[in-house]
Structures are given as C-alpha cells and as structure tokens.
C-alpha cells in the first residue's frame, strides 16, 4: 500500500511540475519553466540513482544468500560404494522390468495361439 501511495504522490508531483513548466512557457516566465523542468529532471535523476543503488545491494544480498546455502543437505558426500550400490539397485530394477515384459509378451503369444 505504501508503494501505491508513493506512486500516486510521484505522479501528482510530476503532473504539477509539468503544468508549471507549460504555464511558465505560455506566459513567457522562463524562470518558472526552467525551474520546474529542472526540479522534475533532478527528481527523476535521484530516483534513477536510488534504483541503481538498491539493485546493486539486492544483487550482493542474493549472492551472499545463495553462497550460504548448504547444498549437501547436512549429509556427507557419496562414496564410491554408495554410487556402485545405487547402480546395482537400478540395474536390478531394470532387469526385473525386462523380465516382467518378457513374461507378458510370452503370455500374449500363448493366448494368440
């Protein structure tokens, strides 16, 4: 809600300053036109500088947060035996699936005869 109000205040201020610049140009009050245009441009520059600063701070914050993440999940790194065991389990599962597939194909062929 705060950012919504801030946006409305900024938009209102820019409309007022633009109207003052146009009024100053129409009335040939060049000091008013230049003053309101400079205030508007300066405010835009300050917002751009603040946005750049916040973006840099956010990047540094995100990098530090990503660097502090524990990717191991509190577990030790897998050993060679763990990897070999996992491969053997996968191999056994794959072989069992192939055996079931072969049995079902043989059953289907027997039913066709």
Backbone as ProteinMPNN parsed JSONL, in Angstrom:
{"seq_chain_A": "XXXXXXXXXXXXXXXXXXXXXXXXXXXXXXXXXXXXXXXXXXXXXXXXXXXXXXXXXXXXXXXXXXXXXXXXXXXXXXXXXXXXXXXXXXXXXXXXXXXXXXXXXXXXXXXXX", "coords_chain_A": {"N_chain_A": [[0.818, -1.191, 0.0], [1.996, 1.198, 0.713], [3.83, 1.685, -1.363], [2.047, 2.1, -3.41], [0.804, 4.491, -2.662], [3.044, 6.128, -2.699], [3.628, 6.065, -5.418], [1.378, 7.386, -6.426], [1.752, 9.952, -5.281], [4.167, 10.681, -6.506], [3.384, 10.695, -9.217], [1.455, 12.708, -9.14], [3.035, 14.904, -8.366], [4.72, 15.087, -10.599], [2.873, 15.762, -12.574], [2.014, 18.28, -11.663], [4.444, 19.74, -11.735], [4.978, 19.585, -14.484], [2.775, 20.988, -15.485], [3.328, 23.514, -14.382], [5.686, 24.09, -15.796], [4.699, 24.269, -18.422], [2.867, 26.366, -18.105], [4.646, 28.4, -17.392], [6.091, 28.614, -19.798], [4.07, 29.411, -21.57], [3.305, 31.907, -20.519], [5.611, 33.245, -20.806], [7.341, 33.271, -18.686], [10.173, 32.44, -18.125], [11.897, 31.708, -16.125], [10.257, 30.26, -14.382], [9.47, 28.113, -15.984], [11.956, 26.895, -16.523], [12.833, 26.351, -13.911], [10.837, 24.54, -12.901], [11.116, 22.459, -14.751], [13.766, 21.699, -14.276], [13.579, 20.82, -11.603], [11.889, 18.622, -11.946], [13.466, 16.996, -13.649], [15.698, 16.647, -12.012], [14.555, 15.245, -9.855], [13.837, 12.907, -11.176], [16.384, 11.964, -11.882], [17.473, 11.496, -9.306], [15.794, 9.441, -8.424], [16.464, 7.462, -10.276], [19.165, 7.033, -9.612], [18.872, 6.085, -6.982], [17.429, 3.746, -7.481], [19.323, 2.282, -8.931], [21.28, 1.937, -6.935], [19.832, 0.407, -5.059], [19.391, -1.882, -6.594], [21.997, -2.87, -6.942], [22.639, -3.437, -4.254], [20.735, -5.409, -3.772], [21.577, -7.423, -5.521], [24.06, -8.099, -4.362], [23.135, -9.013, -1.881], [21.551, -11.229, -2.64], [23.516, -12.859, -3.82], [25.103, -13.4, -1.544], [23.261, -14.808, -0.005], [22.752, -17.033, -1.63], [25.28, -18.163, -1.651], [25.476, -18.995, 0.961], [23.874, -21.198, 1.151], [23.416, -24.543, 2.064], [24.279, -27.073, 0.157], [24.571, -29.777, 0.472], [22.698, -30.694, 2.181], [23.125, -31.425, 4.781], [24.157, -33.92, 4.731], [26.749, -36.37, 4.244], [29.208, -36.445, 1.6], [28.627, -38.574, -1.211], [30.073, -41.849, -1.316], [32.253, -44.07, -3.19], [31.248, -46.639, -2.914], [28.574, -46.107, -2.356], [27.671, -45.096, -4.795], [28.146, -47.287, -6.503], [26.457, -49.155, -5.302], [23.971, -47.905, -5.741], [23.842, -47.989, -8.54], [23.758, -50.748, -8.919], [21.286, -51.379, -7.734], [19.546, -49.976, -9.449], [20.104, -51.362, -11.802], [19.154, -53.912, -11.119], [16.42, -53.346, -10.82], [15.78, -52.551, -13.439], [16.344, -54.921, -14.824], [14.44, -56.619, -13.673], [12.104, -55.407, -14.6], [12.4, -55.819, -17.33], [12.253, -58.613, -17.347], [9.586, -58.977, -16.479], [8.296, -57.791, -18.634], [9.033, -59.525, -20.706], [7.765, -61.862, -19.817], [5.08, -61.063, -19.976], [4.853, -60.649, -22.731], [5.287, -63.243, -23.691], [3.067, -64.514, -22.534], [1.043, -63.18, -23.924], [1.573, -64.109, -26.52], [1.072, -66.832, -26.187], [-1.651, -66.753, -25.726], [-2.568, -65.905, -28.162], [-2.136, -68.093, -29.786]], "CA_chain_A": [[0.0, 0.0, 0.0], [2.879, 2.354, 0.787], [4.378, 1.957, -2.682], [0.959, 2.63, -4.221], [0.671, 5.902, -2.302], [4.242, 6.813, -3.186], [3.454, 6.213, -6.863], [0.394, 8.451, -6.651], [2.377, 11.233, -4.941], [5.134, 10.98, -7.565], [2.653, 11.054, -10.437], [0.84, 14.029, -8.924], [4.1, 15.897, -8.395], [5.186, 15.276, -11.975], [1.825, 16.491, -13.304], [2.059, 19.684, -11.217], [5.649, 20.37, -12.276], [4.811, 19.729, -15.932], [1.827, 22.089, -15.695], [4.051, 24.76, -14.111], [6.601, 24.344, -16.912], [3.892, 24.712, -19.569], [2.357, 27.69, -17.773], [5.761, 29.341, -17.493], [6.417, 28.822, -21.21], [2.987, 30.165, -22.2], [3.328, 33.264, -20.007], [6.979, 33.744, -21.029], [8.059, 33.307, -17.426], [11.145, 31.392, -18.399], [12.47, 31.227, -14.87], [9.34, 29.244, -13.85], [9.55, 26.934, -16.851], [13.247, 26.242, -16.301], [12.864, 25.85, -12.546], [10.002, 23.345, -12.765], [11.723, 21.402, -15.558], [14.97, 21.23, -13.58], [13.162, 20.045, -10.432], [11.377, 17.359, -12.454], [14.601, 16.214, -14.14], [16.514, 16.277, -10.844], [13.846, 14.189, -9.119], [13.971, 11.684, -11.977], [17.764, 11.506, -11.728], [17.644, 10.952, -7.96], [15.092, 8.152, -8.383], [17.265, 6.511, -11.044], [20.357, 6.708, -8.823], [18.435, 5.254, -5.865], [17.077, 2.437, -8.037], [20.574, 1.596, -9.239], [21.885, 1.548, -5.655], [19.059, -0.709, -4.497], [19.63, -3.065, -7.419], [23.323, -3.391, -6.587], [22.543, -4.03, -2.917], [19.958, -6.646, -3.876], [22.444, -8.432, -6.14], [25.023, -8.557, -3.349], [22.393, -9.78, -0.886], [21.176, -12.519, -3.226], [24.744, -13.658, -3.939], [25.506, -13.89, -0.218], [22.293, -15.81, 0.423], [22.974, -18.24, -2.425], [26.55, -18.746, -1.218], [25.331, -19.591, 2.291], [23.002, -22.371, 1.087], [24.099, -25.826, 2.235], [23.787, -27.933, -0.923], [24.656, -31.196, 0.84], [21.537, -31.046, 2.977], [23.565, -31.972, 6.045], [24.645, -35.286, 4.534], [28.118, -36.492, 3.753], [29.312, -36.676, 0.168], [28.53, -40.01, -1.502], [31.323, -42.562, -1.564], [32.227, -44.947, -4.367], [30.351, -47.758, -2.608], [27.201, -45.626, -2.499], [27.371, -44.99, -6.223], [28.083, -48.646, -7.048], [25.227, -49.75, -4.787], [22.837, -47.307, -6.437], [23.832, -48.517, -9.907], [23.314, -52.144, -8.844], [19.84, -51.372, -7.49], [18.898, -49.579, -10.703], [20.282, -52.471, -12.742], [18.231, -54.974, -10.715], [15.061, -52.904, -11.146], [15.642, -52.582, -14.888], [16.296, -56.327, -15.231], [13.139, -57.139, -13.261], [11.098, -54.882, -15.538], [12.556, -56.541, -18.596], [11.728, -59.969, -17.142], [8.118, -58.895, -16.482], [7.886, -57.507, -20.007], [9.188, -60.753, -21.471], [6.701, -62.774, -19.391], [3.794, -60.611, -20.524], [4.874, -60.892, -24.179], [5.112, -64.693, -23.87], [1.657, -64.802, -22.238], [0.227, -62.675, -25.032], [1.777, -65.003, -27.652], [0.375, -68.083, -25.89], [-3.078, -66.527, -25.872], [-2.875, -65.769, -29.596], [-2.078, -69.422, -30.394]], "C_chain_A": [[0.86, 1.252, 0.0], [3.43, 2.709, -0.585], [3.305, 2.519, -3.609], [0.755, 4.113, -3.945], [1.856, 6.717, -2.811], [4.156, 7.045, -4.697], [2.463, 7.327, -7.183], [0.978, 9.828, -6.357], [3.371, 11.635, -6.038], [4.463, 11.395, -8.859], [2.015, 12.436, -10.302], [1.878, 15.139, -8.993], [4.601, 16.147, -9.814], [4.155, 16.013, -12.817], [1.862, 17.97, -12.936], [3.281, 20.389, -11.805], [5.569, 20.557, -13.792], [3.848, 20.883, -16.252], [2.494, 23.429, -15.425], [5.014, 25.103, -15.248], [5.839, 24.86, -18.133], [3.347, 26.114, -19.31], [3.454, 28.744, -17.889], [6.14, 29.628, -18.936], [5.35, 29.654, -21.907], [3.028, 31.634, -21.777], [4.669, 33.959, -20.23], [7.687, 34.027, -19.708], [9.091, 32.183, -17.479], [11.798, 30.862, -17.127], [11.601, 30.13, -14.252], [9.413, 27.958, -14.668], [10.849, 26.17, -16.599], [13.315, 25.635, -14.901], [12.052, 24.565, -12.397], [10.567, 22.182, -13.578], [12.96, 20.838, -14.866], [14.623, 20.406, -12.336], [12.657, 18.672, -10.861], [12.515, 16.45, -12.921], [15.484, 15.764, -12.977], [15.858, 15.164, -10.037], [13.951, 12.86, -9.863], [15.367, 11.109, -11.853], [17.995, 10.882, -10.356], [16.965, 9.59, -7.819], [15.894, 7.094, -9.136], [18.512, 6.088, -10.277], [19.983, 5.795, -7.653], [18.066, 3.848, -6.338], [18.322, 1.633, -8.363], [21.26, 1.113, -7.962], [21.156, 0.359, -5.038], [19.268, -1.993, -5.283], [20.977, -3.681, -7.095], [23.314, -4.045, -5.212], [21.793, -5.351, -2.962], [20.795, -7.759, -4.5], [23.435, -8.984, -5.128], [24.329, -9.409, -2.293], [22.036, -11.171, -1.411], [22.398, -13.417, -3.37], [25.175, -14.215, -2.594], [24.544, -14.961, 0.28], [22.476, -17.127, -0.338], [24.264, -18.928, -1.986], [26.411, -19.442, 0.133], [24.44, -20.827, 2.289], [23.847, -23.632, 1.2], [23.528, -26.801, 1.207], [23.841, -29.407, -0.572], [23.445, -31.626, 1.644], [21.912, -31.676, 4.299], [24.082, -33.396, 5.936], [26.074, -35.26, 4.03], [28.094, -36.735, 2.242], [29.271, -38.175, -0.109], [29.9, -40.618, -1.79], [31.172, -43.427, -2.806], [31.277, -46.112, -4.137], [28.887, -47.343, -2.745], [26.791, -45.591, -3.967], [27.228, -46.372, -6.83], [26.809, -49.335, -6.572], [24.004, -49.215, -5.494], [22.73, -47.845, -7.855], [23.346, -49.956, -9.905], [21.812, -52.234, -8.594], [19.088, -51.004, -8.757], [18.974, -50.686, -11.741], [19.309, -53.602, -12.409], [16.783, -54.597, -11.047], [14.812, -52.987, -12.646], [15.519, -54.031, -15.375], [14.948, -56.94, -14.854], [12.036, -56.633, -14.183], [11.187, -55.574, -16.883], [12.016, -57.967, -18.483], [10.2, -59.965, -17.152], [7.594, -58.624, -17.881], [7.969, -58.769, -20.853], [8.095, -61.754, -21.103], [5.362, -62.363, -19.99], [3.734, -60.809, -22.034], [4.647, -62.377, -24.462], [3.68, -65.109, -23.581], [0.749, -64.359, -23.371], [0.357, -63.59, -26.259], [1.06, -66.338, -27.428], [-1.125, -67.915, -26.081], [-3.472, -66.397, -27.338], [-2.896, -67.141, -30.274], [-3.298, -70.137, -30.018]], "O_chain_A": [[0.511, 2.251, -0.629], [3.498, 3.884, -0.944], [3.607, 3.321, -4.493], [0.557, 4.902, -4.869], [1.698, 7.841, -3.288], [4.563, 8.096, -5.193], [2.683, 8.117, -8.102], [0.729, 10.775, -7.102], [3.409, 12.795, -6.449], [4.907, 12.329, -9.526], [2.037, 13.233, -11.24], [1.642, 16.184, -9.598], [4.874, 17.288, -10.188], [4.52, 16.807, -13.685], [1.751, 18.826, -13.815], [3.17, 21.505, -12.314], [6.036, 21.565, -14.323], [4.085, 21.657, -17.179], [2.259, 24.39, -16.158], [5.146, 26.269, -15.622], [6.294, 25.788, -18.802], [3.366, 26.959, -20.206], [3.23, 29.837, -18.411], [6.477, 30.764, -19.271], [5.669, 30.506, -22.736], [2.806, 32.516, -22.607], [4.835, 35.128, -19.881], [8.531, 34.92, -19.626], [8.876, 31.103, -16.929], [12.203, 29.701, -17.066], [12.123, 29.181, -13.668], [9.417, 26.857, -14.118], [10.841, 24.946, -16.477], [13.805, 24.519, -14.734], [12.541, 23.596, -11.817], [10.502, 21.035, -13.136], [13.175, 19.626, -14.872], [15.288, 19.413, -12.044], [12.96, 17.669, -10.215], [12.519, 15.258, -12.615], [15.962, 14.63, -12.96], [16.536, 14.24, -9.587], [14.134, 11.81, -9.245], [15.527, 9.895, -11.731], [18.647, 9.843, -10.254], [17.5, 8.691, -7.171], [15.991, 5.953, -8.683], [18.878, 4.913, -10.289], [20.698, 4.835, -7.365], [18.365, 2.868, -5.657], [18.373, 0.431, -8.099], [21.766, -0.008, -7.92], [21.786, -0.582, -4.553], [19.315, -3.076, -4.7], [21.084, -4.903, -6.985], [23.919, -5.101, -5.026], [22.163, -6.305, -2.277], [20.731, -8.907, -4.06], [23.63, -10.197, -5.042], [24.878, -10.421, -1.856], [22.201, -12.168, -0.708], [22.327, -14.61, -3.074], [25.571, -15.377, -2.504], [24.968, -15.922, 0.922], [22.368, -18.206, 0.245], [24.326, -20.157, -1.955], [27.152, -20.382, 0.42], [24.265, -21.449, 3.337], [24.863, -23.775, 0.52], [22.414, -27.298, 1.375], [23.216, -30.22, -1.253], [23.193, -32.823, 1.775], [21.105, -32.393, 4.889], [24.409, -34.015, 6.948], [26.542, -34.269, 3.469], [27.087, -37.173, 1.686], [29.816, -38.963, 0.663], [30.76, -39.998, -2.413], [30.095, -43.503, -3.398], [30.575, -46.531, -5.057], [28.055, -48.131, -3.196], [25.691, -46.009, -4.326], [26.293, -46.618, -7.592], [26.151, -50.025, -7.351], [23.092, -49.975, -5.818], [21.627, -48.129, -8.323], [22.597, -50.352, -10.798], [21.138, -53.078, -9.184], [18.099, -51.65, -9.102], [18.015, -50.921, -12.476], [18.707, -54.188, -13.309], [16.011, -55.439, -11.505], [13.752, -53.442, -13.077], [14.69, -54.332, -16.234], [14.376, -57.701, -15.635], [11.119, -57.386, -14.508], [10.168, -55.878, -17.503], [11.394, -58.472, -19.418], [9.582, -60.841, -17.757], [6.56, -59.165, -18.274], [7.062, -59.049, -21.636], [7.554, -62.426, -21.981], [4.599, -63.209, -20.456], [2.666, -61.11, -22.568], [3.897, -62.728, -25.373], [3.124, -65.953, -24.284], [-0.193, -65.061, -23.738], [-0.627, -63.824, -26.961], [0.504, -66.909, -28.366], [-1.798, -68.835, -26.546], [-4.593, -66.742, -27.711], [-3.619, -67.323, -31.253], [-3.484, -71.288, -30.411]]}, "name": "protein", "num_of_chains": 1, "seq": "XXXXXXXXXXXXXXXXXXXXXXXXXXXXXXXXXXXXXXXXXXXXXXXXXXXXXXXXXXXXXXXXXXXXXXXXXXXXXXXXXXXXXXXXXXXXXXXXXXXXXXXXXXXXXXXXX"}
